[in-house]
Amino acid sequence: MTLTIPLRILDGMQTVAEPGGPSLTLGWIGAGRMGTAMAARALKAGHELTVFNRTRSKTGPLVARGAKLAETVGQLADRDVVFVTVASSDDLLTVLVGDGGLLTGSEVPRIIVDCSTVSMNASAEARAAADERFVGFLAAPVSGNPKVARAGRLSMVVSGPRPTFEEAESALRHVAKEVTYVGEGEVSRLVKLCHNLFLGVMIQSLAEVTVLAQKGGVRRTDFLAFLNSSVLGSAFTRYKSPAIVNLDFEPTFTSRLLWKDFDLGLHEARRLESPMPVAALVHELLGQSIGCGFGDVDFAALVEMIAKGAGLELEPEARSTLGGGCGSGAGS
Ligand SMILES: NC(=O)c1ccc[n+]([C@@H]2O[C@H](COP(=O)([O-])OP(=O)(O)OC[C@H]3O[C@@H](n4cnc5c(N)ncnc54)[C@H](OP(=O)(O)O)[C@@H]3O)[C@@H](O)[C@H]2O)c1
């Protein structure tokens, strides 16, 4: 393991060496919506961190907080722990075993922690490649969204060798509030896919009843205020209510990414012969929403498509903070 000088936070932004700070040096691949928010937590905790992103300009906010910039993935090989937050299964394999990938050089990091939502097959392939290079590999998908991550309230589910988990645990806990170790291999991937299947079914159901109430003459604001104060209200319904009321679909998690997770989740359901009739239907509806032009906006935009099906043209209601806050685990 690389010997490191721990860090201290200056003005909540820049970092300088100080004894007693976190000792693990971190690398980060993928400075998208989630990666930027999560890596900022690690910097805030005082970790020395180097970031790589394919589109270099996106690393600006992290560099402004004290991260060093890597020009290539290979430049992260001297890190103790490298986190990965890329979009898809193919992206994970590209950054690890593709041309110039992290596991292809002469030097390799000690541990890789992948927080992307990817298939169990891709995860197993990445683990096998890491094992070959004697690199510890943790599958560590997260529940939340960029806002939840920024607030330090992510939930993380982890699988892989327990000794590797214990070695990286302090860094994981600087990135996520709740960290649950669920066992060996890729089981955390299945847990995360189950979570997102439930998420999609919930948003679809919330959209349907909200549109029904509105078609019957009830404002979305009023319907959701009632629902959120009932036993059915949750951190999730409260968190999504402002988007549905104001029709603000600035993406926290896109319909396209959720559709990808339904693909992966239903694949596992078929493999394990566990029927998912409701999720299968929502999968198709998510595909339809992408076809209707909602692929790259927030998945709450499903409400627009359901409304169209009901012959309703939605208008934003008075700007609402109904439900507000980021809640815990409210998101993908
Ligand atoms: N957003 C959420 O609410 C949420 C919540 C929980 C989990 N997740 C999961 O977290 C992961 C990231 O989500 P996100 O919302 O942060 O997505 P995103 O904003 O699209 O970020 C993905 C990042 O990965 C980088 N990337 C993709 N392919 C790459 C490659 N081949 N080489 C190098 N870099 C590559 C992208 O680089 P470029 O900038 O060059 O495109 C981008 O910075 C996904 O697996 C998602 O399912 C998301």
The ligand as a Tripos MOL2 file, in Angstrom:
@<TRIPOS>MOLECULE
LIG
   48    52     1     0     0
SMALL
NO_CHARGES

@<TRIPOS>ATOM
      1 N1        -27.9340    9.6930  -10.7780 N.am      1 LIG1
      2 C1        -28.4280    8.9780   -9.7980 C.2       1 LIG1
      3 O1        -29.3800    9.3870   -9.1190 O.2       1 LIG1
      4 C2        -27.8340    7.6250   -9.4680 C.ar      1 LIG1
      5 C3        -28.1020    7.0780   -8.2190 C.ar      1 LIG1
      6 C4        -27.5470    5.8570   -7.8730 C.ar      1 LIG1
      7 C5        -26.7450    5.1730   -8.7830 C.ar      1 LIG1
      8 N2        -26.5100    5.7220  -10.0040 N.ar      1 LIG1
      9 C6        -25.6320    4.9670  -10.9180 C.3       1 LIG1
     10 O2        -24.3630    5.6020  -10.8630 O.3       1 LIG1
     11 C7        -23.7480    5.5120  -12.1550 C.3       1 LIG1
     12 C8        -23.4040    6.9290  -12.6370 C.3       1 LIG1
     13 O3        -24.6150    7.6670  -12.7400 O.3       1 LIG1
     14 P1        -24.5970    9.2440  -13.0580 P.3       1 LIG1
     15 O4        -25.9990    9.7000  -12.8690 O.co2     1 LIG1
     16 O5        -23.4760    9.8840  -12.3380 O.co2     1 LIG1
     17 O6        -24.2710    9.1800  -14.6320 O.3       1 LIG1
     18 P2        -23.5280   10.2940  -15.5110 P.3       1 LIG1
     19 O7        -23.7760   11.6410  -14.9770 O.co2     1 LIG1
     20 O8        -23.9010    9.9440  -16.9050 O.co2     1 LIG1
     21 O9        -21.9540    9.9800  -15.2630 O.3       1 LIG1
     22 C9        -21.2840    8.8950  -15.8170 C.3       1 LIG1
     23 C10       -19.8180    9.2560  -15.9220 C.3       1 LIG1
     24 O10       -19.0750    8.1370  -16.3870 O.3       1 LIG1
     25 C11       -18.1530    8.5830  -17.3650 C.3       1 LIG1
     26 N3        -17.8780    7.5000  -18.3420 N.ar      1 LIG1
     27 C12       -18.7990    6.7570  -18.9550 C.ar      1 LIG1
     28 N4        -18.1790    5.8900  -19.7840 N.ar      1 LIG1
     29 C13       -16.8810    6.0920  -19.6630 C.ar      1 LIG1
     30 C14       -15.7540    5.5080  -20.2630 C.ar      1 LIG1
     31 N5        -15.8790    4.5160  -21.1510 N.pl3     1 LIG1
     32 N6        -14.5510    5.9770  -19.9100 N.ar      1 LIG1
     33 C15       -14.4290    6.9730  -19.0190 C.ar      1 LIG1
     34 N7        -15.4740    7.5760  -18.4190 N.ar      1 LIG1
     35 C16       -16.6740    7.1430  -18.7370 C.ar      1 LIG1
     36 C17       -18.8630    9.6990  -18.0750 C.3       1 LIG1
     37 O11       -17.8970   10.4620  -18.7610 O.3       1 LIG1
     38 P3        -18.2970   11.6120  -19.7810 P.3       1 LIG1
     39 O12       -18.4180   12.8240  -18.8890 O.co2     1 LIG1
     40 O13       -17.1830   11.7070  -20.7350 O.co2     1 LIG1
     41 O14       -19.5900   11.2150  -20.4170 O.co2     1 LIG1
     42 C18       -19.5460   10.4030  -16.9080 C.3       1 LIG1
     43 O15       -18.7130   11.3350  -16.2810 O.3       1 LIG1
     44 C19       -24.7310    4.7750  -13.0720 C.3       1 LIG1
     45 O16       -24.3840    3.4190  -13.1260 O.3       1 LIG1
     46 C20       -26.0630    4.9660  -12.3780 C.3       1 LIG1
     47 O17       -26.9670    3.9250  -12.6850 O.3       1 LIG1
     48 C21       -27.0130    6.9420  -10.3650 C.ar      1 LIG1
@<TRIPOS>BOND
     1     1     2 1
     2     2     3 2
     3     2     4 1
     4     4     5 ar
     5     4    48 ar
     6     5     6 ar
     7     6     7 ar
     8     7     8 ar
     9     8     9 1
    10     8    48 ar
    11     9    10 1
    12     9    46 1
    13    10    11 1
    14    11    12 1
    15    11    44 1
    16    12    13 1
    17    13    14 1
    18    14    15 2
    19    14    16 1
    20    14    17 1
    21    17    18 1
    22    18    19 2
    23    18    20 1
    24    18    21 1
    25    21    22 1
    26    22    23 1
    27    23    24 1
    28    23    42 1
    29    24    25 1
    30    25    26 1
    31    25    36 1
    32    26    27 ar
    33    26    35 ar
    34    27    28 ar
    35    28    29 ar
    36    29    30 ar
    37    29    35 ar
    38    30    31 1
    39    30    32 ar
    40    32    33 ar
    41    33    34 ar
    42    34    35 ar
    43    36    37 1
    44    36    42 1
    45    37    38 1
    46    38    39 2
    47    38    40 1
    48    38    41 1
    49    42    43 1
    50    44    45 1
    51    44    46 1
    52    46    47 1
@<TRIPOS>SUBSTRUCTURE
     1 LIG1         1 GROUP 0 **** ****
